[in-house]
């Protein structure tokens, strides 16, 4: 009986251990499957993240490429604009230089015209002064002739007056001489 009892206990123990072993095996399998599923999920998650990261990198690369292209286009546009402005500035400078040159030429022409005008005025003034000088000379000559004529007239007048006075005085002297002779004759007669 004791042997049977021990045998039964041993058999029960074996069954119990078998059951525990089966449970442990099942648990290990379940745990393995769970870990496998988790690992697969993690792989999928990592794949998704990698795909997202790749897509994000591609999007970022495209964005940067587009931005770079835009910057290049802007730079080209700016270069063209600056080129245009430079050409415009060059044209403006050329126009300004032409204006300055034309203005200088106009000033030179004005100065030449003014010089010619002054020359003409000077020549006209010279002729006018020559005319005035000739007039003054003629007037002086006329005045000198007039004075000379007047002087000659005065000399003639004085000479004639002197002659008249001389004749008068000669007549008076002759009269006095005659009177003196008559007086002397009269005294001589009375004395005789």
C-alpha positions in Angstrom: 0.0 0.0 0.0 2.8 2.4 1.0 4.6 1.6 -2.2 1.4 2.2 -4.3 0.8 5.4 -2.4 4.3 6.6 -3.1 4.0 5.5 -6.7 0.7 7.4 -7.1 2.3 10.4 -5.4 5.3 10.1 -7.8 2.9 9.8 -10.7 1.0 12.8 -9.5 4.2 14.7 -9.0 5.3 13.8 -12.6 1.9 14.9 -14.0 2.1 18.1 -12.0 5.6 18.7 -13.2 4.5 17.8 -16.8 1.7 20.2 -16.4 4.0 22.9 -15.1 6.5 22.1 -17.8 3.7 22.3 -20.4 2.6 25.6 -18.9 6.1 26.9 -18.8 6.6 25.8 -22.4 3.3 27.4 -23.4 4.2 30.6 -21.5 7.7 30.6 -23.1 6.1 30.1 -26.5 3.5 32.9 -25.8 6.3 35.1 -24.5 8.4 34.3 -27.6 5.5 35.1 -29.9 4.8 38.3 -27.9 8.4 39.3 -28.1 8.5 38.3 -31.8 5.3 40.4 -32.4 6.8 43.3 -30.4 10.0 43.0 -32.4 8.1 42.9 -35.7 6.0 45.9 -34.5 9.2 47.7 -33.5 10.8 46.9 -36.9 7.6 48.2 -38.6 7.6 51.3 -36.4 11.3 51.8 -37.1 10.7 51.2 -40.8 7.8 53.8 -40.7 10.0 56.3 -38.9 12.9 55.6 -41.3 10.4 56.1 -44.2 9.1 59.3 -42.6 12.7 60.5 -42.0 13.6 59.7 -45.6 10.5 61.4 -46.9 11.2 64.4 -44.6 14.8 64.5 -45.8 13.6 64.3 -49.4 11.1 67.0 -48.8 13.7 69.1 -47.0 16.1 68.5 -49.8 13.5 69.5 -52.4 12.6 72.5 -50.3 16.3 73.5 -50.1 16.7 72.8 -53.8 13.7 74.9 -54.6 14.9 77.7 -52.2 18.4 77.5 -53.8 16.8 77.6 -57.3 14.7 80.6 -56.2 17.8 82.3 -54.8 19.6 81.6 -58.0 16.7 83.0 -60.0 16.6 86.0 -57.6 20.3 86.5 -58.0 20.0 86.3 -61.8 17.1 88.7 -61.7 19.1 91.0 -59.4 22.1 90.7 -61.7 19.9 91.5 -64.8 18.3 94.4 -62.9 21.8 95.7 -61.9 23.0 95.2 -65.4 20.0 97.1 -66.7 20.6 99.8 -64.0 24.3 99.9 -64.9 23.5 100.3 -68.6 20.9 102.9 -67.7 23.4 104.7 -65.5 25.9 104.5 -68.3 23.4 105.9 -70.7 22.5 108.7 -68.2 26.2 109.4 -67.8 26.6 109.6 -71.6 23.6 111.8 -71.9 24.8 114.0 -69.1 28.3 114.2 -70.7 26.6 115.1 -74.0 24.5 117.7 -72.3 27.6 119.2 -70.5 29.5 119.1 -73.8 26.6 120.8 -75.7 26.2 123.3 -72.9 30.0 124.0 -73.0 29.8 124.3 -76.9 26.8 126.7 -76.5 28.8 128.8 -74.0 31.7 128.9 -76.3 29.5 129.9 -79.2 27.8 132.5 -76.9 31.3 133.8 -75.9 32.4 133.9 -79.5 29.2 135.8 -80.4 29.7 138.2 -77.5 33.3 138.7 -78.6 32.2 139.4 -82.2 29.5 141.7 -80.9 32.0 143.5 -78.7 34.5 143.6 -81.6 31.8 145.1 -83.8 30.8 147.6 -81.0 34.5 148.5 -80.5 35.0 149.0 -84.3 31.8 151.0 -84.4 32.9 153.0 -81.4 36.3 153.4 -83.0 34.7 154.7 -86.1 32.4 157.0 -84.0 35.5 158.2 -82.1 37.4 158.7 -85.3 34.4 160.7 -86.6 34.3 162.7 -83.4 38.1 163.3 -83.5 37.8 164.4 -87.1 34.9 166.7 -86.1 36.9 168.0 -83.1 40.0 168.5 -85.3 37.9 170.3 -88.0 36.2 172.4 -85.2 39.7 173.3 -83.8 40.9 174.2 -87.3 37.8 176.2 -87.9 38.2 177.9 -84.5 41.9 178.6 -85.2 41.1 180.0 -88.6 38.3 182.1 -87.1 40.7 183.4 -84.4 43.4 184.0 -87.0 40.9 185.9 -89.2 39.8 187.9 -86.1 43.4 188.6 -85.2 44.1 189.7 -88.7 41.0 191.9 -88.7 42.1 193.3 -85.4 45.6 194.0 -86.7 44.1 195.7 -89.8 41.8 197.6 -87.5 44.6 198.7 -85.2 46.9 199.5 -88.1 44.2 201.6 -89.8 43.4 203.3 -86.5 47.1 203.9 -86.0 47.4 205.2 -89.5 44.4 207.5 -89.1 45.7 208.7 -85.7 49.2 209.2 -87.3 47.6 211.2 -90.2 45.6 213.2 -87.7 48.7 213.9 -85.6 50.7 214.7 -88.7 48.0 217.2 -89.7 48.0 218.7 -86.2 51.7 218.8 -86.2 51.7 220.5 -89.7 49.1 222.9 -88.5 51.2 223.7 -85.4 54.3 224.1 -87.6 52.4 226.4 -89.9 51.2 228.4 -86.9 54.7 228.5 -85.5 56.1 229.6 -88.8 53.4 232.3 -89.1 54.1 233.4 -85.5 57.8 233.5 -86.2 57.2 235.5 -89.4 54.9 237.8 -87.5 57.5 238.4 -84.8 60.1 239.0 -87.4 58.0 241.6 -89.1 57.3 243.3 -85.8 61.0 243.2 -84.9 62.0 244.8 -88.2 
